[in-house]
């Protein structure tokens, strides 16, 4: 089984956004919706 995590990279460094990512969906406003195995979502 593979692990997948999403990170935000800025000039200050890396920040982990969400673990166990299974789906990334682009939104009309330019943001992304990330979903994980546990049913959680995060919009960045």
Secondary structure, 3 states (H helix, E strand, C coil): CCCCEEEEEECCEEEEEEECEEEEEECCCCCEEEEECCCCEEEC
